[in-house]
Amino acid sequence: MRRKKQPPAHPFVDGNKRTAYVVCRLFLRLTGVRMTAPGPERVILFERLGNGEVTQDALAGWLRAHG
Protein backbone atom coordinates (compact mmCIF):
# COMPACT_ATOMS: atom_id res chain seq x y z
CA MET A 1 0.00 0.00 0.00
CA ARG A 2 1.36 3.42 -0.97
CA ARG A 3 1.24 6.27 1.48
CA LYS A 4 -0.22 9.51 0.28
CA LYS A 5 2.06 12.50 0.29
CA GLN A 6 1.49 14.86 3.23
CA PRO A 7 0.10 18.22 2.07
CA PRO A 8 2.22 21.29 2.80
CA ALA A 9 1.54 23.30 5.96
CA HIS A 10 0.84 26.42 3.87
CA PRO A 11 -1.55 26.43 0.91
CA PHE A 12 0.69 28.56 -1.32
CA VAL A 13 4.32 28.21 -2.34
CA ASP A 14 4.70 31.94 -1.69
CA GLY A 15 2.40 34.71 -0.54
CA ASN A 16 0.99 33.32 2.71
CA LYS A 17 1.68 36.51 4.67
CA ARG A 18 0.21 38.71 1.95
CA THR A 19 -2.84 36.47 1.70
CA ALA A 20 -3.32 36.55 5.49
CA TYR A 21 -3.10 40.34 5.47
CA VAL A 22 -5.54 40.79 2.58
CA VAL A 23 -8.08 38.36 4.04
CA CYS A 24 -7.79 39.96 7.48
CA ARG A 25 -8.23 43.45 6.07
CA LEU A 26 -11.17 42.35 3.90
CA PHE A 27 -12.88 40.73 6.88
CA LEU A 28 -12.42 43.88 8.95
CA ARG A 29 -13.77 46.08 6.15
CA LEU A 30 -16.81 43.84 5.65
CA THR A 31 -17.57 44.19 9.36
CA GLY A 32 -17.16 47.99 9.27
CA VAL A 33 -13.69 48.20 10.84
CA ARG A 34 -10.71 50.00 9.29
CA MET A 35 -7.12 49.46 10.35
CA THR A 36 -5.57 52.62 11.74
CA ALA A 37 -1.96 51.44 12.00
CA PRO A 38 0.52 52.84 9.46
CA GLY A 39 1.43 50.58 6.54
CA PRO A 40 4.98 49.79 7.68
CA GLU A 41 3.70 48.67 11.09
CA ARG A 42 1.23 46.34 9.36
CA VAL A 43 4.00 44.84 7.25
CA ILE A 44 6.17 44.22 10.30
CA LEU A 45 3.30 42.60 12.20
CA PHE A 46 2.36 40.22 9.38
CA GLU A 47 6.01 39.35 8.73
CA ARG A 48 6.39 38.45 12.40
CA LEU A 49 3.08 36.55 12.27
CA GLY A 50 4.31 34.53 9.30
CA ASN A 51 7.54 33.72 11.14
CA GLY A 52 5.63 32.41 14.15
CA GLU A 53 6.73 35.31 16.38
CA VAL A 54 3.19 36.59 17.06
CA THR A 55 0.57 34.56 18.91
CA GLN A 56 -3.10 34.52 18.06
CA ASP A 57 -3.85 36.45 21.25
CA ALA A 58 -1.22 39.07 20.40
CA LEU A 59 -2.68 39.48 16.89
CA ALA A 60 -6.19 39.87 18.33
CA GLY A 61 -4.94 42.52 20.76
CA TRP A 62 -3.12 44.38 17.99
CA LEU A 63 -6.25 44.32 15.79
CA ARG A 64 -8.38 45.64 18.67
CA ALA A 65 -5.88 48.46 19.28
CA HIS A 66 -5.59 49.41 15.59
CA GLY A 67 -9.10 48.82 14.32
Kinemage of the C-alpha trace (Angstrom):
@kinemage 1
@onewidth
@group {chain A} dominant
@subgroup {mainchain}
@vectorlist {calphas} color= white
{ca met a 1} P 0.000 0.000 0.000
{ca arg a 2} L 1.365 3.417 -0.970
{ca arg a 3} L 1.240 6.274 1.480
{ca lys a 4} L -0.224 9.511 0.277
{ca lys a 5} L 2.056 12.499 0.288
{ca gln a 6} L 1.491 14.860 3.234
{ca pro a 7} L 0.101 18.221 2.069
{ca pro a 8} L 2.217 21.294 2.805
{ca ala a 9} L 1.538 23.296 5.956
{ca his a 10} L 0.845 26.416 3.868
{ca pro a 11} L -1.551 26.428 0.914
{ca phe a 12} L 0.691 28.556 -1.322
{ca val a 13} L 4.319 28.211 -2.339
{ca asp a 14} L 4.704 31.936 -1.695
{ca gly a 15} L 2.395 34.707 -0.538
{ca asn a 16} L 0.988 33.317 2.711
{ca lys a 17} L 1.678 36.508 4.673
{ca arg a 18} L 0.207 38.710 1.945
{ca thr a 19} L -2.844 36.472 1.704
{ca ala a 20} L -3.321 36.548 5.485
{ca tyr a 21} L -3.096 40.345 5.473
{ca val a 22} L -5.542 40.787 2.584
{ca val a 23} L -8.083 38.361 4.038
{ca cys a 24} L -7.789 39.961 7.478
{ca arg a 25} L -8.234 43.451 6.071
{ca leu a 26} L -11.167 42.347 3.903
{ca phe a 27} L -12.883 40.731 6.884
{ca leu a 28} L -12.423 43.878 8.949
{ca arg a 29} L -13.770 46.084 6.154
{ca leu a 30} L -16.806 43.841 5.654
{ca thr a 31} L -17.566 44.193 9.357
{ca gly a 32} L -17.160 47.990 9.268
{ca val a 33} L -13.687 48.197 10.837
{ca arg a 34} L -10.710 49.999 9.290
{ca met a 35} L -7.122 49.460 10.351
{ca thr a 36} L -5.568 52.623 11.739
{ca ala a 37} L -1.956 51.439 11.999
{ca pro a 38} L 0.519 52.837 9.457
{ca gly a 39} L 1.430 50.583 6.537
{ca pro a 40} L 4.982 49.794 7.684
{ca glu a 41} L 3.703 48.672 11.089
{ca arg a 42} L 1.229 46.340 9.364
{ca val a 43} L 4.005 44.838 7.248
{ca ile a 44} L 6.175 44.216 10.298
{ca leu a 45} L 3.302 42.598 12.202
{ca phe a 46} L 2.355 40.221 9.385
{ca glu a 47} L 6.012 39.355 8.727
{ca arg a 48} L 6.386 38.445 12.402
{ca leu a 49} L 3.077 36.550 12.274
{ca gly a 50} L 4.311 34.531 9.304
{ca asn a 51} L 7.538 33.721 11.137
{ca gly a 52} L 5.631 32.413 14.146
{ca glu a 53} L 6.728 35.308 16.378
{ca val a 54} L 3.193 36.592 17.059
{ca thr a 55} L 0.572 34.556 18.909
{ca gln a 56} L -3.104 34.515 18.056
{ca asp a 57} L -3.853 36.450 21.250
{ca ala a 58} L -1.224 39.070 20.396
{ca leu a 59} L -2.685 39.477 16.894
{ca ala a 60} L -6.190 39.868 18.328
{ca gly a 61} L -4.940 42.520 20.762
{ca trp a 62} L -3.125 44.383 17.987
{ca leu a 63} L -6.246 44.324 15.792
{ca arg a 64} L -8.376 45.643 18.668
{ca ala a 65} L -5.879 48.457 19.282
{ca his a 66} L -5.588 49.408 15.592
{ca gly a 67} L -9.102 48.823 14.323
